[in-house]
């Protein structure tokens, strides 16, 4: 990896969310679906490490989001420290903005 890349950190909550997402994919569509999700996740990690500002802003919260299959990854970028922190992973069907902002935007 290039030295200009951001370091990606994962919160415990995000790690739990990823485990649940893999289980969900496997239960709904089988092991190949779970494997495809993990490939998308690896691509997502590479993308946010190289282009952390690529995700869309969530209101004026400073947080960003990016779709990851049928999920939404919410993350924070610390430009001064060159760190991306993955906060939560929500299924598209949830009102994830409410969970983040506390109100429906």
Secondary structure, DSSP 8 states (H G I E B T S, - for coil): --TTS-EEEE-HHHHHHHHHHHHHHHHHH-HHHHHHHHHHHHHHHHHHHH-GGGSEE-TTSSEEEEEETTEEEEEEEETTTTEEEEEEEEETTS-HHHHHHSS--
